[in-house]
C-alpha cells in the first residue's frame, strides 16, 4: 500500500547522501519533496502541514547541525514524526475486570467487519482467551451465514439465534449474547453489527442502541484503508454519532495510496489498534506505529518477523534440527530440510516475509512476481524419493534422478538443482551451527581465506594478487640513503588487527623463554 510513498521518500533521501552539512536550501528542497510525497499518498492536508513544519523545525535545530551525518539525522527525524502521526505508541485491548470483555465492531458496509470479527477471535484465541462471536448484523444478506462459516474456520463459538436477512432485533441478540457468554464461560464477546453504504440516522441509532444495551469495554471502528480521504470523514462522523475507542484498518495489502492510515489517528485523536493485511484469517495483528514507519522508510520490520517465527516454529523440531546440524544428533537429511521449509511456509506468504527485511523495497517487482508454489515443487521432488535416498542424498545417481523426476512431474535438472542446493545449504548451516560464522561474508570469523579465519587442510586458496610497485626512491643519493634507514610505516589498520601481516597460528612462543624479567 505504501509502495509509492516509500519510493518517493527513498529518492528524496538519496539526494542528501554525501553532504557534510545541510544548508537552508537543502532543508527546503527536502521538505518540499516530502510534502509532495505525502500529498500524492492522499494524506490529509492538515496532517501534511503539521508534519512538514515539525520536520523543518527539527532539521534546522542543533540535533542536525551538530550531527556527524546530517542526512541520517534527517531520516531519523522523519521516522520519529511518522511514528507520531501514526499514533505514537501501540494501543492494546483493555480487558474487563469481570469477564466477559465485550468488544463491539462498527463501520460502513463493505469495510470487512464480519471477516475481521473472525480474525480478531482467532487472534484472541491464540492469546489464550475463549472468544464468542455474536451475529448482530441482521440486515445484510447472508451476513449471519458468513459469520458462522468464518467462526467455524477460526474454531470459535458463534451465537446466532436469528437467521438475519432482515429478520430479528439486533439489540435483543446482543443483550442475550452477554448472558449466553456468562453461562458458557466465554471471557470475550465480539459483536458484529450492521453497516450501511453511507452514513445515515438509522445506522447511527442502531449502533448507539447496541452500545447502550451491552455496555462494551471496547468499541472498534473498522475502516477500509483503500477508500482514501473519505475514511477520515466517515471516522469523524462515527466518532460524533456513536463514539469509539480505537480504529481497525482493513485491506492494508491493497494497492491504494494509504493516506487514510497516515491521517486517521491524527485527525480523530483515536489510535489505530489492529491492522488486517490479507484475506486469510491469520493476516491480522496489532498495529505498531514504529514498525509501520520503518516499513514506509524501507527499514524493514524484523520484530514482526521474529514474532511470527516464534508463534509458528515448533521448538522441539528446531532443537532436533540444530542438534543434527551441530553433529550431535545424526545427519541432517532431506526430510529435516523439508520440515524446515514447511515450518517457514506456516508463517505465511514468503513474499510478505521477505518484504519485512530492510532494504527490500528495491526488489519490490521481484517480490510481487515471486512464485509461492516453489515449496510445493520442492516437496513433490523430495517425497518422490525413497526413505534411503532422503537419509543419504549421495545415493542419488543418474538413473535415480530420472526416476524421481518422473515421479514428481519435474525435469531432471530440477532434481539436480535441489540436491546441489541441499548440500550447499547443509554445509552453510553446519558451519553456522558450529560457530564458524557465515561463509562468504567478508569480515566474519571462520571463513577460509580471510585474515584470522579458519583454514581447512587441503583447501584451495585464492590466487595471490601480484605485488604492486614499491615506494618510489629519490634520485638524490642523500635522500635515498635517508629513506632506506627510516623505519617502514605500519600497514593501515594493523594496530586494530584489520590489516598488515597476520601472526601465523603455528608460531611456538615457548621458544622465546621466560619473558617475565622484561615486564618488571
Secondary structure, 3 states (H helix, E strand, C coil): CCHHHHHHHHHHHHCCCCCCCCCHHHHHHHHHHHHHHHHHCCCCHHHHHHHHHHHHHHHCCHHHHCCCCHHHHHHHHHHHHHHHHCCCCCCCCCCCCCCCEEEEEECCCCCCHHHHHHHHHHHHHHCCCCEEEEEECCCCCCHHHHHHHHHHHHCCEEECCCCECCECCHHHHHHHHHHHHHHHCCCEEEEEECCCCCCCHHHHHHHHHHHHHHCCCEEEEEEECCCCCHHHHHHHHHHHHCCCCEEEEECCCCCCCCHHHHHHHHHHCCCEEEEECCCCCCCEEECCHHHHHHHHCCCCCHHHHHHHHHHHCCHHHHHHHHHHHCCCCCCCCHHHHHHHHHHHHHCCCHHHHHHCCCCHHHHHHHHHCCCCCHHHHHHHHHHCCCHHHHHCHHHCCHHHHHHHHHHHCCCHHHHHHHHHHHHHHHHHHHHHHCCCCCCCCCCCCCCCCCCCCCCCCCCCCCCCCCCCCCCCCCCCHHHHHHHHHCCCCCCCCHHHCCCCCCCCCCCCHHHHCCCHHHHC
